[in-house]
Amino acid sequence: MLSTRSDNFWLRIIYIISVLVSASVAFLILGPRPDGIEGTLDVTTLPKLNAILNGLTGIFLLVGYVLIINKKRQAHKNAMLLSFASSTAFLISYIIYHWFKSGPKEYLGDLHIFYYFILISHIVLAAIIIPLALLTMYHGWNDHIGKHRKIAKITLPLWLYVSVTGVIIYYMLYW
């Protein structure tokens, strides 16, 4: 458990940010829009950009993992910062897309059970990955190596899953 006042402060901030981001995304997908907002900005290219950003995040995560296994700590930190940056860019693009486009796109393919399994697990884990990624980065940034390693063993496979399934969902919806 976190031991210092500073750690407790940042833990609270991480959980507040995680709840706010998850609630904002849920509202954008399910909530009402102001009249006339849909279509005022052309967001048709954003799903492709989102898939690219998800793919980049997965690549950066794998590169970061390989780097830390090879004891290249600073390069690992840089790769992980890139993965966080690409995930943040994805989130911003995703929010813009769903603000200017009403509701989610309907899946029209033949693999409904597979699609909904991937989609639901992706959504649930995407919400969970927000605090996990922030906690993992916090511990790594502050050189709490033991705590960082412990949580990274959970964060990495879940974050990779979210990144890869984001790309899969894009292909299932748009190809």
C-alpha positions in Angstrom: 0.0 0.0 0.0 1.1 3.6 -0.5 2.8 5.0 2.5 3.4 8.7 2.2 1.1 11.6 2.2 2.2 12.5 -1.3 1.5 9.0 -2.5 -2.0 9.1 -0.9 -2.6 12.5 -2.6 -1.6 11.2 -6.0 -3.6 8.0 -5.5 -6.8 10.1 -4.9 -6.0 12.2 -8.0 -5.5 9.0 -10.1 -8.9 7.6 -9.0 -10.7 10.9 -9.5 -9.3 11.3 -13.0 -10.2 7.6 -13.8 -13.8 8.0 -12.7 -14.2 11.4 -14.5 -12.7 10.0 -17.8 -14.9 6.9 -17.7 -18.0 8.8 -16.8 -17.3 11.3 -19.6 -16.8 8.6 -22.2 -20.0 6.9 -21.1 -21.9 10.1 -21.3 -20.6 10.9 -24.7 -21.6 7.6 -26.1 -25.0 7.2 -24.3 -26.0 10.7 -23.3 -27.9 13.4 -25.2 -26.2 15.9 -27.5 -27.0 19.6 -27.9 -29.4 20.1 -30.8 -27.6 20.6 -34.1 -24.1 19.4 -33.0 -24.1 16.2 -34.9 -22.4 16.7 -38.3 -21.0 20.2 -37.6 -17.5 18.7 -37.7 -16.4 16.0 -40.2 -15.2 13.2 -38.0 -15.3 10.4 -40.5 -11.5 9.9 -40.5 -11.3 9.6 -36.7 -12.1 5.9 -36.4 -9.1 5.1 -38.6 -6.9 7.5 -36.6 -8.2 5.8 -33.4 -7.2 2.4 -34.7 -3.8 3.7 -35.7 -3.3 5.2 -32.2 -4.4 1.9 -30.6 -2.0 0.0 -32.8 0.8 2.4 -31.9 0.1 2.1 -28.3 0.4 -1.7 -28.5 3.7 -1.4 -30.4 5.1 1.0 -27.8 4.0 -1.3 -25.0 5.8 -4.3 -26.6 8.9 -2.2 -27.3 8.9 -1.0 -23.7 8.6 -4.5 -22.4 11.5 -5.7 -24.6 13.6 -2.7 -23.5 13.1 -3.4 -19.8 13.9 -7.1 -20.2 17.1 -5.9 -21.8 17.7 -3.6 -18.8 17.5 -0.4 -20.9 15.6 1.5 -18.2 15.6 5.0 -19.8 14.6 3.7 -23.2 11.8 1.7 -21.5 10.6 4.9 -19.7 10.6 6.7 -23.1 8.6 3.9 -24.8 6.1 3.8 -22.0 5.7 7.6 -22.1 5.0 7.2 -25.9 2.4 4.5 -25.2 0.7 6.8 -22.7 0.9 9.7 -25.1 -0.7 7.7 -27.9 -3.4 6.4 -25.6 -4.1 10.0 -24.5 -4.3 11.1 -28.2 -6.6 8.2 -28.8 -8.9 9.3 -25.9 -9.0 12.9 -27.2 -9.8 11.8 -30.7 -12.4 9.3 -29.4 -14.1 12.0 -27.3 -14.2 14.4 -30.3 -15.6 11.6 -32.6 -18.4 10.7 -30.1 -19.3 14.3 -29.4 -19.9 15.2 -33.0 -21.4 11.8 -34.0 -24.4 10.5 -32.2 -24.1 7.0 -30.7 -22.0 4.0 -31.5 -21.7 2.4 -35.0 -23.8 -0.7 -35.5 -22.0 -4.0 -36.2 -23.3 -5.5 -39.4 -21.2 -8.6 -39.8 -21.9 -12.2 -39.1 -19.7 -12.8 -36.0 -22.1 -11.2 -33.5 -21.1 -13.3 -30.5 -17.4 -12.8 -31.1 -17.9 -9.0 -31.8 -19.9 -8.4 -28.6 -17.5 -10.5 -26.5 -14.6 -8.4 -27.9 -16.5 -5.1 -27.5 -17.7 -5.7 -24.0 -14.4 -7.0 -22.7 -12.7 -4.1 -24.4 -15.0 -1.5 -22.8 -14.7 -3.0 -19.3 -10.9 -3.4 -19.5 -10.5 0.1 -21.0 -12.2 1.6 -17.9 -10.0 -0.6 -15.7 -6.8 0.3 -17.5 -7.1 4.0 -16.8 -6.2 3.8 -13.1 -3.9 0.8 -13.7 -1.8 2.7 -16.3 -1.7 5.8 -14.2 -0.7 3.9 -11.1 2.0 2.0 -13.0 3.4 5.1 -14.5 3.3 6.9 -11.1 5.3 4.2 -9.4 7.7 4.0 -12.3 8.2 7.7 -12.5 8.9 7.9 -8.8 11.3 4.9 -8.8 9.0 2.7 -6.7 10.5 -0.2 -8.6 8.9 -3.0 -6.5 5.4 -1.5 -6.7 5.9 -0.7 -10.4 6.9 -4.2 -11.3 4.0 -5.7 -9.3 1.3 -3.6 -11.0 3.0 -3.6 -14.4 2.6 -7.4 -14.5 -1.2 -6.8 -14.5 -1.3 -3.5 -16.5 0.8 -4.7 -19.5 -1.3 -7.6 -20.6 -4.6 -5.7 -20.0 -3.4 -2.6 -21.8 -2.1 -4.7 -24.7 -5.5 -6.4 -24.9 -7.3 -3.1 -24.9 -5.0 -1.8 -27.7 -5.3 -4.8 -29.9 -9.0 -5.3 -29.4 -9.5 -1.6 -30.3 -7.9 -2.3 -33.7 -10.0 -5.5 -34.1 -13.2 -3.6 -33.3 -12.3 -0.9 -35.9 -11.8 -3.6 -38.6 -15.0 -5.4 -37.7 -17.0 -2.2 -37.9 -15.4 -0.4 -40.9 -14.0 -3.1 -43.2 
